[in-house]
Amino acid sequence: MLTPYRPEEYVDFSQPGPRQNMLDALKLVESQLGRSYPLRIGGKKVDTAAKIDSINPALPEQVVGRVAKAGIEEAHAALAAADEAFKTWSRVAPEARARYLLRAAAVIRRRIYEFAAWMVYEESKPWIEAYADACECVDFLEFYAREMMRLGPPQPVTPYPGEENELRYIPLGVGVVIPPWNFPLAIMAGMTSAALVTGNTVVLKPASASPIIAAKFMEVLEEVMLPPGVVNFCPGSGGAMGDALVDSPRTRFIAFTGSREIGTRIFERAAKVHPGQTWLKRTILEMGGKDSIVVTDKADVAAAAEGVVAAAFGFQGQKCSACSRLVVDERVHNALVTLVVERARKLTVGNPTSLENFNMGAVIDKAAFEKINGYIEIGRKEGRLLLGDVRTPSPGYFIPPTIFDDIKPTARLAQEEIFGPVLAIIRGRGLDELLAIANGTEYGLTGAIYSNDRAELERARHEFHVGNLYLNRKCTGALVDVQPFGGFNMSGTDSKAGGRDYLQLFMQGKSITERL
Ligand code: NAP
């Protein structure tokens, strides 16, 4: 009998115990930097001449690790291995499949500081963000294991005289799992574990900026004795071999989390039926966001300022759920903006592997650094800079909290996903206008409203069109099965990761009737 699922608890790094644990873990990881990791195809280690070097964004000359780099040939080999493994894995009992997840969760929980420390190195995640990412990974494994135990037995149907009827969920087949780099453990492991616990086999193509944490997760799957070929580890350039994975007639479904651009590309390509393909591919696509916090004239502005700063600048603004737009009633604008700038100014920015617990680290890579700075240039033309624009002399990709005021709702800063620590402030007057601005993008991922007026909150429940809506709290930090996560419109295919209908996306229902 399992204990009921409950999310892992975070630790407080201002306390000596957790602080020391993190320092020890950072030292351990430092002693393992620069190692090489092969592909895993059908349980075999495969090396390649080409490699991906994963670097520390705060110290770009430091190689965190080096992985073999799959091309199209290896992608096809991985799909073939997954296809072969499906024949046996799909027949393994659901509760037996679930046990692999429970064991993997136990392994990661025992080494949770170490997993967090890898993300501090590979992603420049501040300690608490890295720790939360590892907690979320454990949560997905624990929750999906229990969900499979619930969905594994025959499901209820209406009894009918003279027949024995049942409905059971069966797996789909070979799935391609393509995660982003920004939750390199939680989202990667969440999508992979959902696919495998439902009886599918997987080709896992991690993001090129974060392959090492994925390689570490593969080591865990081996430690818990997952059969060969169930998950095939296939890092490589998405631009070079992603289409081959998506287009293959062996591919039955694609689970993707990433940008709108790549998500829509996969959606289009997956719709085409290739010779030899006997199904319509399923796509589970979680995409970008342009998330707003709305603050009305009836809000507690101090609470709102705290929520805005945490949601805008946590993990350097590199969350799909990050607040990139503060939509504020002009009657509280000055009071709120003063508090937001005051709080943001106090955030410390630095290398979190330097054994200091900074509020913000570096952004993920040079391309992100240049893209975000490009948007800061645009912001200078579209609005008024209130905070930021301090270049650090460090070689790392550091961008301090940056805030622009007087941004128009149609400006690029108000419409395009920047994915960095840049906050656009947009004014309106009255709830109608504030909600129209908040809803006025092509995305619909997260949003929050601060108000102490019950009628306003009730209206927002219905009229604020986002997949994850928060009232009087920040718009980041969803917990598995507490706030099932996923957005509307161009934020994805309306799925809810970490929710009770998620695993069904990886299965199909089979109705069986025997005449008595
Ligand atoms: P991305 O550039 O779209 O990449 C995501 C993944 O797609 C990577 O593994 C990438 O591989 C791969 N890829 C690239 N080109 C491909 C192709 N032609 N075919 C197949 N795969 C391809 O996104 P990202 O920069 O990693 O992540 C940030 C984005 O993810 C943001 O837009 C953010 O909002 C979104 N996100 C959404 C959610 C959500 O739940 N809705 C959660 C987290 C993040 P390479 O790394 O090799 O290019």
Boltz pocket constraint, residues with backbone or C-beta under 6 A from the ligand:
constraints:
  - pocket:
      binder: B
      contacts: [[A, 178], [A, 179], [A, 180], [A, 181], [A, 182], [A, 183], [A, 187], [A, 205], [A, 206], [A, 207], [A, 208], [A, 209], [A, 236], [A, 237], [A, 238], [A, 239], [A, 241], [A, 242], [A, 243], [A, 246], [A, 257], [A, 258], [A, 259], [A, 260], [A, 261], [A, 262], [A, 263], [A, 265], [A, 266], [A, 286], [A, 287], [A, 288], [A, 289], [A, 319], [A, 320], [A, 321], [A, 417], [A, 419], [A, 445], [A, 485], [A, 486], [A, 487], [A, 491], [A, 492]]
      max_distance: 6.0
